Amino acid sequence: MNIILYLLQLCHQLYQQNCWLINFICRYIPLKQWAFEDSHSPKYQKFKVDKLPIIKPYEQDWTYKELIPYWQKRYGKLIKPVARRKECDIPETCSCPRCKAPSIYLYRNNGSKGQLLCKVCDARFSPDEGNRFSSLNLRCPYCNHSLNHKKDRKHFIIHKCVNPKCPYYLNNLKKVDKTDLDADYGKNKYKLHYIYREFTIDFFKMDITTLPKNASSLKFKKNSAYIMSLCLTYRVNLGLSLRKTAQALKDIHGISISHQMVANYCKTAAICIKPFVDTYPYEKGSAMVGDETYIKVRGVKGYVWLIINAATRAVIGYQISDNRGVGPCIMAMRMAFQHMKELPESFRFIADGYSAYTLAAQQFFIKFGDTFQFEITQVLGLTNEDAVSKEFRPYKQMIERINRTYKASYRPTNGFDNFDGANYDLALWVAYYNFLRPHKIHNYKRPLVENDVLKNGGNMPGKWQLLIFLGQQTIKKMQETAA
């Protein structure tokens, strides 16, 4: 028994020594990942996304007719109508959105700024915003303090924890430069308080399989489907401009056609092919890579979002938008996660340090729960300053290489006239990249995404005609399902 007791004491002493050594290493011998101070700098705090708040629903579901007798019986307090000193300017049709109290129990809480306060249930609301009142109480996950409604943006509301004793705020305040603290409004340069963005638009209810508008007919009066597929081969495969495509058809094949007709053929083909490309059951691996690049639409900057499967290099999600917000990022991710009931084990989504990807991942967790819970593996900067960037830099280079491949086909266009044209052009390029383009990494196999119908296409114009046929079949199925 003495030997067993001695061994137990020895194990306990070794365990304490290991804990002390680990604590010493963490404090005084920073590892390579921790040595990268930029990611912990308070200047980069504004690019980080805070974790979700604590959500507590209001338990008060009674109306004012039940609440007034309850307060009187429980506390001996009779709630009387508001004793006004001057004539009431609150409309009689206005009522409390929580307890339905009429206007005689309401009074202005902040003067002429528009906020009303209910005397029965203490609910604060604004009648100018349609009596909007949240049924949820959002609290800070660090101090359990109620979040304040700060700002209204186009697609979301900003809630902020203003508790000066919040440990999250105090911890960030310690990292701020002392010279900024002494300056006037110096703290406003940093993001110190906890912030949560409540989205007012549901991007998950938007249909990503909507049939394209302005569909053209494929009945050819002068030319044929073969000439149309020749235009697609020169325009998309070889990356020629519209005028050079028309010139090549005239010089090589003796076909006189205008550059506007080439543009019409490309748009018609994109309308047919886009539903097939968007809804194709691509192979989904355990690693996806996302990135965004910019294009010009009427001289104004637009953005292209691309998501690829790291194993096959296929583009499984794409989107074009006029802004760099989280909405287009969610739509591109929804397209990439199509036909998936849950994420595979050890799933990784690799992207840069842009906060839209982290916000999108947070919204997927809110919508679908643990089945779509994932974190963004961020590759920061252009050099491998930390261990994470060094390990996952090859994935980031994959998507950057695809961005350059797309830009090579986009450059002859000199920008687009509208976003519809940019969408059609991107749909044709994704169809070519996934189904028709030979890839060096796959020993120049053609196509990247295997399809039994395309194998029998013969030359490239024949394969474009088969892609249009597959797109027509997809549109027919979608119409039958909708009917």
N, C-alpha and C positions, 0 to 999 in steps of 0.2 A: 504493500500500500504506500510505503514511503517513496518507493521508486516512481510510482504513478503520480503521486503528488509533486515530486520534484520535476518530472517531465512537464506536467501541466504549468507549473510556475515558470519553467524555462521557455515554453511556447508563448506564454503571456508576455514575458520580457522581450522576446524576439519580435513579437507583434508590435509592442510599444516602440521598439527601436526602429522598425520599418516605418511606422507612422511618423516618427520624428524625422527620419531621413527624407521621406516624401514631402513633408511640410517644409523642410529646409531647402530641398531642390526647387520647389514651387516658388519660394520667396527669393532666393539668392542666385539660383542657377537657371535662368530662363531657357526653356526649350526653343527650338527654331521657330515653331509656330507662334509662341508667345513673344518672341523677340521682335516681331513685326509690329511696331508701335502705331503705324498709321491706322490700322483697323480698330485700335482702342483709343485713338485720339478723339477729343470732344468735337473737333472740327468736322469729323465724318459721322457724328451721331445723327445728324439730320437725314442721312441716307439709310439709316437702319429702321426696321419696322418693329415696333414694340409688340409684345405678346398680347393675346386676347384679354379683354377685361372680364371681370366677374359680373355675370348677368343675374340679377335677382328680380323676378317678376313681382309687381305690386299685388299684395294679397287683398287689397281693398276692392271688392266687386259690388259693394252695396250702393244703392241710390240714396239721394238726400232724404227721401221719405223714411228710409230705414235708419239712416245715420243720426238724424236729429233726435228721435226717441231714445236711441242707444246711448248717445252722449249724456242725455238728461238722466237716464236711469243709472248709468255706470258712474258718472262723475258729478251728477247734480248740476249740470251746466246746460242751460237752454240756449240754443243758437237762434238768435233773432236776426231778422233782415238787417242789412246795412243801414245805419243811421246817417244819411247823407246831409252834408252842410249846404250843398247846392244841387241844382237839378241834374239828374243822372243822364249822361250821354251814352250809356251802354244800351245797345238795341235790346228790345224785349225778346227778340228771337234768339239772342245769344244765351247759351247755357254751358255749364261745365261739362267738358267731354268725359270726365271720370265718373262723377256722381249725378250728372244731369240736373244740377241745381239751376234754377232760373236766374234771371238777371238781378233780382232783388238781393241775392246772396253773393253777388260779385262786385268787386271794386278794383280800381286801377292800382296795380302794384308799383309801377314805376312812372307814374305821371302820364305824360302825353306820348311815351315811347311805344305804347301798344300792348304791354303785357297785363293780363288780368290775373287776379287771385281769387280763388273760391274760399269763402269763409267756412264752408262745411268740411271739406276734405283737404284744404290747403294745396290744391293743385294750381300750378302756374301754367298759363297757356296764352297763345296769341290768336285772337279771332281773325286777324288778317291772313293767317296761314291755314285757314280752313279748320280752325279748332284742333289743330294737330296736337296730339298728346301721346307721348310714348308710354306704352304699357310695361316697359322694361326699365329697370333701374340699373344703369351701368356704373360699376365701381372699379377703382384702381386695384390691380392685382397685388400691388406692393403695400399699400396703406389702407385699403378698403374704404377709401374716401369716394364720395359720389363725384362722377365726372361732370364737368360743366360744358354746356353747349356753347362753343366758341364761334365757329364760322360755318357758313353754308357755301359749298362749292357746287359745281355743275352736276356732279354725279355722287357726291358724298357730303357728309356732315362731320366736322371735326369736333371731337370731344376731348377735353383736357382736364388733367388732374391739377388743381391749383393749390393743393395742400402744401404749405411751406415746410412742413415736417415730414414729408414723404421721403422714405429712405432712397428711392430711385432718384429723386431730385437732389438730395443732399450728396449722394455718391457722384453724380455728374458734376455737381457744383465744385467738388474738390479738384476735378481735372482741369477746370477753366484757368486760363492764365490770369494772374493777379492784376496785371496791367489793365485787362479788359474789365475786371470787376470794379476797379477804381474809376474807370471812365463812365460817362453818362450813357445809359442804355447799352453798356458793354455786354451784358448777359444776353441781349437779344440776338447776338451773332450766333448763339449756340442753341441747340435743342436740348433743354434740360428737363422739362416736365414730361410726364407720360402722356402720350397722344394716341387716340384711337379714331380710325376713320370708319364711319357707318355709311355704307353705300345705300343710296336711295333708289338705285336702278338695279334690277336683277338681270345680270348678264347671262345667267343660266337659262332664262326663259326665252332668250333670243334664238331664233331658228337659224342654224348654220347650214341647213340643207334646202333653203328656199330656192325655188326655180328662178333662173335669171330672167330679167325683164328685157323687153325690146328684142324678142326672138325673131330672127329673120327666116325666110323660107329657103329651102335648099333646092328649089326648082330653078334650074339654070336655063335662061333664054338663049344666051350667046355662047357661053363657055360650058365646061363640064366639071364633074367632081374631081377628075384627074388634074385639071388645071388648078383647082382650088388646093389640092394636096401638094402640087408643085410650089405654089405660093407659100404654104406652111413650111415646106422643106427649106426653101431659101431664106425665108424670114426668120424662122425659129431655130432650125438646126444650124444654119451657117451664120446667123446673127446679122444679116444684111438689113439695111434700112428699107423703107417702103419703096423709095424711088430706085434704089439699086436692085431690089427684087424685080420691079417692073422692067428695068433695063436688062437684067439677066434673062428674063423670060423672052424678051424680044431678040436679044443677040444670040442666045443658045438654041431656043426652041422655035423662034419665029412667031411667038404669040404676042400680039399687040394688046396690052392691057394697061390701064392707068394705075397710078399708085393708090388712088382712093379706092379702087376696086380691090386692090390687095388688102387694104385696111378693112374693107367690108367683109372679105372672105375670112380674115383672121378673127374678126369679132364674131361672125356667125359660128366658126369652128369652136371658139372659146365658149360660147353659150351652150353648145352641145356637149363639149368635153368636160366642162367644169363640174357638173354633178357627179360624173363618174370618178373624177380625180378626188373630189372632196369626200365621197362616201366609200372609197375603196378600202377593204379590210387589210390594211398594211400590217406587216409583222411588227409587233411591239416588243422591244427588249427591256432590259432592266436599267438602261441608261439613255436619257434623252438630253439633247443640247439645244438651247435656245439663244437667239440673239436678234437684234434689230439693226437695220441700216436705213439710210435715208435716200429718198428720190426727190425729184422736182416735178410738181404738178402746177402748171401755169406760173412757173417761177417761184412757187411757194413750196417750202419743205414738207414732204410727206414721209411716212415711215413704213417699212416692210418688215414684218415679223416672220421669222422662219424657225421651225422646230424640226429637228431631224432625229432619227434613230441612230444612235452611235454605232451600232453593229452593222447595219446595212447601208448607212448614209442616205437613206431615203427621206425625202421631205414629207413628213406626216402631218404637219400643221403649218398654216401660213395665213397671213392677214395683212391688209393694207389699210392704213388709217391716216387721218390728218392730224393726229395728236400722238403723244408718247405716253399716254396715261395707262392705267391698269386695265381698262375695258378691252382694248384690242389684244392685250396680252392674255386675258382670260379666254377670249374667243379663239385665239390660236391654240391655247392649251386644250380647250374643249375639242377642237378638231383632232388634236394629237391623241387624246384619250378616248376617242370614239371606239365603240365595240368592246370597251373594257369595263368589267364589273368591279374590279379592284386592282390595285397596283401590285406588281410582283414583289417578291421579297428582295431586300437590299436594293430597292429602287433609288436611283439618283437622277436629279435634274440639275444639269450643269449650266450656269449662266454667269454673266459678269456681276458687278456689284450694284447694278441698278435696282432700286427698291420695288419696281413694278412686279418683278417676278416673285419676290417675297410676299407682297400683298396678294397676288393672284393665288399663291399656294395657301395663304391663310383663308381666302374665300372658298377654296375647294374643301378645306377642312370644315368650315362652317356649314357648307351645303351638304356634303356627303359623309362627314364624320371620319372615323378611323380608316375606312376603306380607301380614302384618298388623302391620307395624311403623309406629307413628305416635306422635306426641307430643301432649300436651294443651296447647292454647293457652289459657292462664289469663287470665281477666278479673278483676282484683283490685279489691276495694273497691266503693264506690258512686260514686266520682268518678274522672275520667280523670287519674290522677297519672303514668302512664307511657304510652309510645307504643303498646304492645301493647293496653292497655285502651281507649285512644282509638280505635284502628282497629277492634277487634272488639266494642265496646260495643253496636252495633245487634243483633248476634247474641244477646247475652245478654238484651237487652230482648225479643227474640222469645219466648224460653222463659219469661221472667217474665210476659209477657202471657198465654201459654197456661196458666201456673200460676194466674193470677187467674181465667181463664175456667173452669178446673176447680173452683176454690174457690167460684165463684158457684153451681155446681150442687151442690157438696158441702155448702154452708152450711145449706140447709133440712133436712138429715138430722140435724143436731145430733150428729154422730159416728156410728160404727157399733158394732154389737153384737159382731162378731167379724171376723177378717181375711178369711174367706170372703165375707162380705157386702161388705166393702170391695173385694175383687177383682172381684166381679160388677158392682158399681156402676161401677168404673173401666172394665171391659170395655165396658159399655153406652155410657159417655160417649165412649170412643175410637171406637167404631163410629159414633156420631152425629157426632162431630167430623170424622172422616175421610170419611164416605160421605154424610151427610145435611145437614150444616150449611152454609149459604151463607157464603162468605168475601169480605170486602171487597177484599182484595188481588188476588183473582182475578175481580174484577168481578161479585161475587155469584153466581158459578157454583155450581151444585148438582148433584152433590157435588164435593168437593175431589179425591177419588180417583175417576176415571172408571170406571164399570162398566156394561157394556151391558145387563145384566139390570135394574139399578136404574132405568135411564132409562124403562122401561115401567111403573114402579110407580104413576104417577098421583099421588094425594095421599100424605100422609105415613104414614097407617096402612098403605096398600098397600106402601110401601117398607119398612116394618118387617117386614111379612110376607115380602117377598122376601129380606130379610136373614136371617130365620130359615130360609127355604128354602135359601139358599146355605150357611148354617152346617150344616144337616143333610146336605147333599151333601159338605161337607168332612169331617164326622165319618164318613160312610160310606166315603169314600176312605181315611181313616186306619185304619179297622177292617179294610178289605180288605188294606191294605198290611201291617198287623200280622199278619193271618192268613196 
